Amino acid sequence: MSETESDGTNASDANDKSADSEAKPSIEQRVFGWMKQHPVWAVILVAFLVVGYFVQESEKPPSSETPAASSSPTPKPTSASPTPSPTAEDGEIEIPEAFKDDPGLITRDDLGEFWPLTVDYGALSCRSAVIGGQDIQSVTFRVPNMQYAVNGAAQTHSPFPPIDDIWADDPEVKGLKIPLKPLIEHGLALCD
């Protein structure tokens, strides 16, 4: 009797077992295979899942989470991130001399409830350029010691970081930001 017969296994049984395990793809492989075969249905399925998620989130009552209990990571402050500008005792915005004569100066008071930032003032600028045969207008926003790209053109074609660090959350809708449109419109007016 050979060694393989004595323990009840042989080489062909081992090969059959490995062939069986290779023949059964994992659930991820089956799902992605189905998605490749049915791309339209895959898009529809994903759309339903996303819409369902947002409907479920919007129906949740506001919670009084503490920052430690929050499931989303808290952004870490960077040394380049400005702190909100100081305001005077009477609520009037204190603007440094370096900003007072800037034609792009804009303050929280200028946009009122539509102010989309966590700082009280800054200077908008607009730069036009022809890139790839198209005229683009890049809007940037300068605060003390930092300048941010506001619109998509500036985020794509300028060296400045996106304005996300100082972009305020929408107090009405959890997870959204206050629209930048009024700020962008003021900036684009500087290109004219």
BAMIFI-895826 format. One record per residue: residue number from 0; residue in three letters; x, y, z of N, C-alpha, C in turn. Coordinates in nm, 2 decimals. Layout:
<atoms>
  resi  resn     n.X     n.Y     n.Z    ca.X    ca.Y    ca.Z     c.X     c.Y     c.Z
   NUM   ALA       X       Y       Z       X       Y       Z       X       Y       Z
...
</atoms>
This chain:
<atoms>
  resi  resn     n.X     n.Y     n.Z    ca.X    ca.Y    ca.Z     c.X     c.Y     c.Z
     0   MET    0.09   -0.12    0.00    0.00    0.00    0.00    0.09    0.12    0.00
     1   SER    0.06    0.22   -0.08    0.14    0.34   -0.09    0.10    0.44    0.01
     2   GLU    0.18    0.54    0.03    0.15    0.64    0.14    0.02    0.71    0.11
     3   THR   -0.01    0.74   -0.01   -0.13    0.82   -0.04   -0.25    0.74   -0.01
     4   GLU   -0.25    0.61   -0.03   -0.36    0.52   -0.01   -0.38    0.50    0.14
     5   SER   -0.27    0.50    0.22   -0.28    0.47    0.36   -0.36    0.58    0.44
     6   ASP   -0.34    0.71    0.40   -0.41    0.82    0.47   -0.55    0.85    0.41
     7   GLY   -0.59    0.79    0.31   -0.72    0.81    0.25   -0.73    0.92    0.15
     8   THR   -0.62    0.99    0.11   -0.62    1.09    0.02   -0.52    1.06   -0.09
     9   ASN   -0.54    1.12   -0.20   -0.44    1.11   -0.31   -0.42    1.24   -0.38
    10   ALA   -0.33    1.25   -0.47   -0.30    1.38   -0.54   -0.42    1.43   -0.62
    11   SER   -0.50    1.34   -0.68   -0.61    1.38   -0.77   -0.72    1.44   -0.68
    12   ASP   -0.74    1.39   -0.56   -0.84    1.45   -0.47   -0.80    1.60   -0.43
    13   ALA   -0.67    1.62   -0.41   -0.63    1.75   -0.37   -0.64    1.85   -0.49
    14   ASN   -0.62    1.80   -0.61   -0.64    1.89   -0.73   -0.78    1.92   -0.75
    15   ASP   -0.87    1.82   -0.72   -1.02    1.84   -0.74   -1.06    1.95   -0.64
    16   LYS   -1.01    1.95   -0.52   -1.05    2.05   -0.42   -1.01    2.19   -0.46
    17   SER   -0.89    2.20   -0.51   -0.84    2.33   -0.55   -0.91    2.38   -0.67
    18   ALA   -0.95    2.29   -0.76   -1.03    2.33   -0.88   -1.16    2.38   -0.84
    19   ASP   -1.23    2.31   -0.74   -1.36    2.36   -0.69   -1.35    2.50   -0.64
    20   SER   -1.25    2.52   -0.56   -1.23    2.66   -0.49   -1.20    2.76   -0.60
    21   GLU   -1.13    2.73   -0.70   -1.11    2.83   -0.81   -1.23    2.85   -0.89
    22   ALA   -1.32    2.75   -0.91   -1.44    2.76   -0.99   -1.54    2.85   -0.93
    23   LYS   -1.54    2.87   -0.80   -1.64    2.95   -0.73   -1.58    3.09   -0.70
    24   PRO   -1.62    3.19   -0.78   -1.57    3.33   -0.75   -1.63    3.38   -0.62
    25   SER   -1.56    3.48   -0.57   -1.61    3.54   -0.44   -1.73    3.63   -0.48
    26   ILE   -1.80    3.67   -0.38   -1.92    3.75   -0.40   -1.89    3.88   -0.47
    27   GLU   -1.77    3.94   -0.43   -1.73    4.06   -0.50   -1.70    4.04   -0.65
    28   GLN   -1.64    3.93   -0.68   -1.61    3.90   -0.82   -1.74    3.88   -0.90
    29   ARG   -1.84    3.81   -0.83   -1.97    3.79   -0.90   -2.04    3.92   -0.92
    30   VAL   -2.04    4.01   -0.82   -2.11    4.14   -0.83   -2.05    4.22   -0.94
    31   PHE   -1.92    4.23   -0.94   -1.85    4.31   -1.04   -1.86    4.25   -1.18
    32   GLY   -1.86    4.12   -1.19   -1.89    4.06   -1.32   -2.02    4.09   -1.37
    33   TRP   -2.13    4.08   -1.28   -2.26    4.12   -1.32   -2.27    4.26   -1.37
    34   MET   -2.20    4.35   -1.29   -2.20    4.50   -1.33   -2.14    4.52   -1.46
    35   LYS   -2.03    4.44   -1.50   -1.97    4.46   -1.63   -2.06    4.41   -1.74
    36   GLN   -2.14    4.31   -1.71   -2.23    4.25   -1.81   -2.36    4.34   -1.83
    37   HIS   -2.40    4.41   -1.72   -2.52    4.49   -1.73   -2.49    4.63   -1.67
    38   PRO   -2.42    4.71   -1.75   -2.38    4.84   -1.70   -2.50    4.94   -1.67
    39   VAL   -2.60    4.93   -1.76   -2.71    5.02   -1.74   -2.78    4.99   -1.61
    40   TRP   -2.81    4.86   -1.59   -2.88    4.82   -1.46   -2.79    4.85   -1.34
    41   ALA   -2.66    4.84   -1.36   -2.57    4.86   -1.25   -2.58    5.01   -1.21
    42   VAL   -2.59    5.10   -1.31   -2.60    5.24   -1.28   -2.73    5.27   -1.21
    43   ILE   -2.84    5.21   -1.26   -2.97    5.23   -1.19   -2.97    5.18   -1.05
    44   LEU   -2.91    5.06   -1.03   -2.90    5.01   -0.89   -2.83    5.10   -0.80
    45   VAL   -2.71    5.15   -0.84   -2.63    5.24   -0.76   -2.71    5.37   -0.73
    46   ALA   -2.78    5.42   -0.83   -2.86    5.54   -0.82   -2.97    5.52   -0.71
    47   PHE   -3.04    5.41   -0.71   -3.14    5.38   -0.61   -3.07    5.37   -0.47
    48   LEU   -2.96    5.31   -0.46   -2.89    5.30   -0.33   -2.85    5.43   -0.28
    49   VAL   -2.80    5.52   -0.37   -2.76    5.65   -0.32   -2.88    5.74   -0.28
    50   VAL   -2.98    5.73   -0.36   -3.10    5.81   -0.33   -3.16    5.76   -0.20
    51   GLY   -3.17    5.63   -0.18   -3.22    5.57   -0.06   -3.14    5.61    0.06
    52   TYR   -3.01    5.62    0.05   -2.93    5.66    0.16   -2.96    5.80    0.20
    53   PHE   -2.97    5.89    0.10   -2.99    6.03    0.13   -3.13    6.05    0.19
    54   VAL   -3.23    5.98    0.14   -3.36    5.99    0.19   -3.36    5.95    0.34
    55   GLN   -3.30    5.84    0.37   -3.29    5.79    0.50   -3.22    5.89    0.59
    56   GLU   -3.11    5.95    0.54   -3.03    6.05    0.62   -3.12    6.17    0.65
    57   SER   -3.20    6.21    0.55   -3.28    6.33    0.56   -3.39    6.31    0.66
    58   GLU   -3.44    6.19    0.68   -3.55    6.16    0.77   -3.50    6.15    0.91
    59   LYS   -3.37    6.14    0.94   -3.33    6.13    1.07   -3.34    6.26    1.15
    60   PRO   -3.38    6.25    1.27   -3.39    6.38    1.35   -3.25    6.43    1.38
    61   PRO   -3.23    6.56    1.39   -3.10    6.62    1.42   -3.05    6.56    1.56
    62   SER   -2.93    6.52    1.56   -2.88    6.47    1.69   -2.78    6.57    1.75
    63   SER   -2.77    6.55    1.88   -2.68    6.64    1.95   -2.55    6.56    1.99
    64   GLU   -2.48    6.52    1.88   -2.36    6.45    1.90   -2.25    6.54    1.95
    65   THR   -2.17    6.48    2.03   -2.05    6.55    2.07   -1.94    6.52    1.96
    66   PRO   -1.84    6.61    1.95   -1.74    6.58    1.85   -1.67    6.44    1.86
    67   ALA   -1.66    6.39    1.98   -1.60    6.26    2.00   -1.69    6.15    1.96
    68   ALA   -1.82    6.17    1.96   -1.91    6.07    1.92   -1.94    6.07    1.77
    69   SER   -1.90    6.17    1.70   -1.93    6.18    1.56   -1.86    6.07    1.48
    70   SER   -1.93    6.02    1.38   -1.87    5.91    1.30   -1.78    5.96    1.19
    71   SER   -1.80    6.09    1.16   -1.71    6.15    1.05   -1.59    6.20    1.12
    72   PRO   -1.48    6.19    1.05   -1.35    6.24    1.10   -1.36    6.40    1.11
    73   THR   -1.30    6.45    1.21   -1.29    6.59    1.23   -1.17    6.64    1.16
    74   PRO   -1.18    6.74    1.07   -1.06    6.79    1.00   -0.97    6.85    1.10
    75   LYS   -0.84    6.82    1.08   -0.74    6.87    1.17   -0.70    7.01    1.12
    76   PRO   -0.69    7.11    1.21   -0.64    7.24    1.17   -0.50    7.23    1.12
    77   THR   -0.48    7.31    1.01   -0.34    7.32    0.96   -0.29    7.45    1.00
    78   SER   -0.16    7.46    0.99   -0.09    7.59    1.03   -0.13    7.70    0.92
    79   ALA   -0.16    7.65    0.80   -0.20    7.75    0.69   -0.34    7.79    0.70
    80   SER   -0.43    7.72    0.78   -0.57    7.76    0.79   -0.58    7.88    0.88
    81   PRO   -0.65    7.98    0.82   -0.67    8.10    0.90   -0.78    8.08    1.01
    82   THR   -0.77    8.15    1.11   -0.88    8.15    1.21   -0.98    8.26    1.17
    83   PRO   -1.11    8.24    1.21   -1.20    8.35    1.17   -1.15    8.48    1.22
    84   SER   -1.17    8.58    1.14   -1.12    8.71    1.17   -1.19    8.77    1.29
    85   PRO   -1.11    8.85    1.37   -1.17    8.91    1.49   -1.28    9.01    1.45
    86   THR   -1.37    9.02    1.54   -1.47    9.13    1.52   -1.47    9.22    1.65
    87   ALA   -1.51    9.34    1.63   -1.51    9.44    1.74   -1.62    9.41    1.83
    88   GLU   -1.62    9.47    1.95   -1.72    9.45    2.05   -1.86    9.48    2.00
    89   ASP   -1.87    9.58    1.92   -2.00    9.62    1.87   -2.05    9.54    1.75
    90   GLY   -1.98    9.43    1.71   -2.02    9.35    1.60   -1.97    9.40    1.47
    91   GLU   -1.90    9.51    1.46   -1.84    9.56    1.34   -1.72    9.48    1.30
    92   ILE   -1.70    9.45    1.18   -1.59    9.38    1.13   -1.47    9.46    1.12
    93   GLU   -1.36    9.42    1.18   -1.23    9.49    1.18   -1.15    9.44    1.06
    94   ILE   -1.13    9.54    0.97   -1.05    9.50    0.84   -0.92    9.57    0.85
    95   PRO   -0.81    9.49    0.83   -0.68    9.54    0.83   -0.65    9.64    0.72
    96   GLU   -0.56    9.73    0.74   -0.53    9.84    0.64   -0.50    9.78    0.50
    97   ALA   -0.43    9.66    0.50   -0.38    9.60    0.38   -0.50    9.56    0.29
    98   PHE   -0.62    9.54    0.35   -0.74    9.50    0.27   -0.83    9.62    0.24
    99   LYS   -0.82    9.73    0.31   -0.92    9.83    0.30   -0.93    9.89    0.16
   100   ASP   -0.82    9.91    0.09   -0.82    9.97   -0.04   -0.83    9.87   -0.16
   101   ASP   -0.84    9.74   -0.13   -0.85    9.64   -0.23   -0.99    9.64   -0.30
   102   PRO   -0.99    9.65   -0.43   -1.12    9.66   -0.50   -1.20    9.53   -0.49
   103   GLY   -1.14    9.42   -0.45   -1.21    9.30   -0.43   -1.26    9.27   -0.29
   104   LEU   -1.24    9.37   -0.20   -1.28    9.35   -0.06   -1.43    9.31   -0.05
   105   ILE   -1.45    9.21    0.02   -1.59    9.17    0.04   -1.60    9.12    0.19
   106   THR   -1.71    9.15    0.25   -1.73    9.11    0.40   -1.86    9.03    0.42
   107   ARG   -1.87    8.98    0.53   -1.99    8.91    0.57   -2.11    9.00    0.56
   108   ASP   -2.10    9.12    0.59   -2.21    9.22    0.58   -2.26    9.24    0.44
   109   ASP   -2.16    9.22    0.34   -2.20    9.24    0.20   -2.30    9.14    0.15
   110   LEU   -2.29    9.01    0.20   -2.37    8.91    0.15   -2.48    8.86    0.25
   111   GLY   -2.46    8.91    0.38   -2.56    8.88    0.48   -2.58    8.73    0.50
   112   GLU   -2.70    8.68    0.50   -2.73    8.54    0.52   -2.67    8.45    0.42
   113   PHE   -2.63    8.50    0.30   -2.57    8.42    0.20   -2.42    8.41    0.21
   114   TRP   -2.36    8.46    0.31   -2.21    8.46    0.33   -2.18    8.31    0.35
   115   PRO   -2.09    8.26    0.26   -2.06    8.11    0.27   -1.94    8.07    0.34
   116   LEU   -1.87    8.16    0.41   -1.74    8.13    0.47   -1.74    8.14    0.62
   117   THR   -1.63    8.09    0.68   -1.62    8.10    0.83   -1.53    8.22    0.87
   118   VAL   -1.48    8.29    0.77   -1.41    8.42    0.80   -1.50    8.54    0.77
   119   ASP   -1.47    8.65    0.83   -1.56    8.77    0.81   -1.53    8.85    0.69
   120   TYR   -1.42    8.84    0.63   -1.38    8.93    0.52   -1.27    8.86    0.44
   121   GLY   -1.25    8.92    0.32   -1.14    8.88    0.24   -1.14    8.96    0.11
   122   ALA   -1.05    8.93    0.02   -1.04    9.00   -0.10   -1.05    8.90   -0.22
   123   LEU   -1.15    8.93   -0.30   -1.17    8.85   -0.42   -1.08    8.90   -0.53
   124   SER   -1.04    8.81   -0.62   -0.97    8.86   -0.74   -1.01    8.76   -0.85
   125   CYS   -1.01    8.81   -0.98   -1.04    8.73   -1.09   -0.94    8.75   -1.20
   126   ARG   -0.90    8.64   -1.25   -0.79    8.64   -1.36   -0.85    8.57   -1.48
   127   SER   -0.84    8.63   -1.59   -0.89    8.57   -1.72   -0.76    8.52   -1.79
   128   ALA   -0.78    8.40   -1.86   -0.67    8.34   -1.93   -0.74    8.26   -2.05
   129   VAL   -0.66    8.25   -2.15   -0.71    8.16   -2.26   -0.63    8.03   -2.25
   130   ILE   -0.70    7.92   -2.23   -0.63    7.79   -2.21   -0.70    7.69   -2.31
   131   GLY   -0.63    7.64   -2.39   -0.68    7.54   -2.49   -0.79    7.61   -2.58
   132   GLY   -0.77    7.73   -2.61   -0.86    7.80   -2.70   -0.99    7.85   -2.63
   133   GLN   -1.00    7.83   -2.50   -1.11    7.87   -2.42   -1.08    7.98   -2.32
   134   ASP   -1.16    8.08   -2.31   -1.14    8.19   -2.21   -1.19    8.14   -2.08
   135   ILE   -1.10    8.13   -1.98   -1.15    8.09   -1.84   -1.13    8.20   -1.75
   136   GLN   -1.21    8.21   -1.64   -1.20    8.31   -1.54   -1.18    8.24   -1.40
   137   SER   -1.07    8.26   -1.34   -1.03    8.20   -1.22   -1.06    8.30   -1.10
   138   VAL   -1.15    8.26   -1.01   -1.18    8.35   -0.89   -1.10    8.29   -0.77
   139   THR   -1.03    8.38   -0.71   -0.96    8.35   -0.58   -1.00    8.44   -0.47
   140   PHE   -0.98    8.39   -0.35   -1.02    8.47   -0.23   -0.90    8.47   -0.13
   141   ARG   -0.86    8.60   -0.10   -0.74    8.61   -0.01   -0.78    8.66    0.13
   142   VAL   -0.72    8.59    0.23   -0.74    8.63    0.37   -0.60    8.65    0.42
   143   PRO   -0.58    8.71    0.54   -0.44    8.73    0.58   -0.36    8.59    0.58
   144   ASN   -0.25    8.60    0.52   -0.15    8.48    0.51   -0.20    8.36    0.43
   145   MET   -0.31    8.38    0.35   -0.35    8.26    0.27   -0.44    8.31    0.15
   146   GLN   -0.43    8.24    0.04   -0.52    8.26   -0.07   -0.58    8.13   -0.12
   147   TYR   -0.71    8.13   -0.16   -0.78    8.01   -0.19   -0.84    8.02   -0.33
   148   ALA   -0.85    7.90   -0.40   -0.92    7.89   -0.52   -1.07    7.88   -0.49
   149   VAL   -1.15    7.96   -0.55   -1.29    7.96   -0.52   -1.37    7.88   -0.63
   150   ASN   -1.36    7.91   -0.75   -1.43    7.84   -0.85   -1.35    7.72   -0.92
   151   GLY   -1.42    7.64   -1.00   -1.35    7.53   -1.06   -1.23    7.56   -1.14
   152   ALA   -1.24    7.67   -1.22   -1.13    7.72   -1.30   -1.01    7.75   -1.22
   153   ALA   -1.03    7.81   -1.11   -0.91    7.85   -1.02   -0.86    7.72   -0.95
   154   GLN   -0.95    7.63   -0.92   -0.90    7.50   -0.85   -0.82    7.42   -0.95
   155   THR   -0.85    7.43   -1.08   -0.78    7.35   -1.18   -0.66    7.43   -1.23
   156   HIS   -0.66    7.56   -1.24   -0.55    7.63   -1.31   -0.48    7.73   -1.22
   157   SER   -0.49    7.72   -1.09   -0.41    7.80   -1.00   -0.33    7.72   -0.90
   158   PRO   -0.23    7.78   -0.84   -0.15    7.70   -0.74   -0.22    7.70   -0.60
   159   PHE   -0.33    7.77   -0.59   -0.39    7.78   -0.46   -0.48    7.66   -0.42
   160   PRO   -0.49    7.63   -0.29   -0.57    7.52   -0.24   -0.72    7.56   -0.26
   161   PRO   -0.81    7.46   -0.27   -0.95    7.49   -0.27   -1.00    7.56   -0.14
   162   ILE   -1.11    7.63   -0.15   -1.16    7.71   -0.04   -1.22    7.63    0.07
   163   ASP   -1.22    7.50    0.06   -1.29    7.41    0.16   -1.25    7.43    0.30
   164   ASP   -1.13    7.47    0.34   -1.09    7.50    0.48   -1.17    7.60    0.54
   165   ILE   -1.22    7.70    0.47   -1.30    7.81    0.53   -1.44    7.82    0.47
   166   TRP   -1.49    7.71    0.41   -1.62    7.70    0.35   -1.72    7.66    0.46
   167   ALA   -1.82    7.73    0.49   -1.91    7.71    0.60   -2.01    7.60    0.57
   168   ASP   -2.05    7.52    0.67   -2.15    7.42    0.66   -2.29    7.49    0.65
   169   ASP   -2.38    7.43    0.57   -2.52    7.48    0.57   -2.59    7.44    0.70
   170   PRO   -2.63    7.54    0.77   -2.70    7.51    0.90   -2.84    7.44    0.88
   171   GLU   -2.89    7.45    0.76   -3.03    7.40    0.73   -3.02    7.25    0.69
   172   VAL   -2.91    7.21    0.62   -2.90    7.08    0.56   -2.77    7.01    0.60
   173   LYS   -2.78    6.91    0.69   -2.66    6.84    0.74   -2.59    6.78    0.62
   174   GLY   -2.46    6.80    0.62   -2.37    6.74    0.51   -2.35    6.83    0.39
   175   LEU   -2.42    6.94    0.38   -2.40    7.03    0.27   -2.34    7.16    0.31
   176   LYS   -2.29    7.23    0.22   -2.22    7.36    0.24   -2.31    7.47    0.19
   177   ILE   -2.29    7.59    0.24   -2.36    7.71    0.19   -2.31    7.74    0.05
   178   PRO   -2.40    7.76   -0.04   -2.36    7.78   -0.18   -2.26    7.90   -0.20
   179   LEU   -2.16    7.87   -0.28   -2.05    7.97   -0.31   -2.10    8.07   -0.42
   180   LYS   -2.21    8.04   -0.49   -2.25    8.12   -0.61   -2.24    8.27   -0.59
   181   PRO   -2.30    8.33   -0.48   -2.29    8.47   -0.46   -2.15    8.52   -0.46
   182   LEU   -2.06    8.45   -0.39   -1.92    8.49   -0.38   -1.85    8.48   -0.52
   183   ILE   -1.88    8.37   -0.59   -1.82    8.36   -0.73   -1.87    8.47   -0.82
   184   GLU   -2.00    8.50   -0.81   -2.05    8.61   -0.90   -1.99    8.74   -0.87
   185   HIS   -1.96    8.77   -0.74   -1.89    8.90   -0.71   -1.75    8.89   -0.77
   186   GLY   -1.68    8.77   -0.76   -1.55    8.76   -0.81   -1.54    8.77   -0.96
   187   LEU   -1.64    8.71   -1.03   -1.64    8.72   -1.18   -1.66    8.86   -1.23
   188   ALA   -1.74    8.94   -1.15   -1.76    9.08   -1.18   -1.63    9.16   -1.19
   189   LEU   -1.53    9.11   -1.12   -1.40    9.18   -1.12   -1.33    9.15   -1.25
   190   CYS   -1.36    9.05   -1.32   -1.30    9.02   -1.45   -1.35    9.11   -1.56
   191   ASP   -1.47    9.16   -1.55   -1.53    9.24   -1.65   -1.46    9.38   -1.67
</atoms>
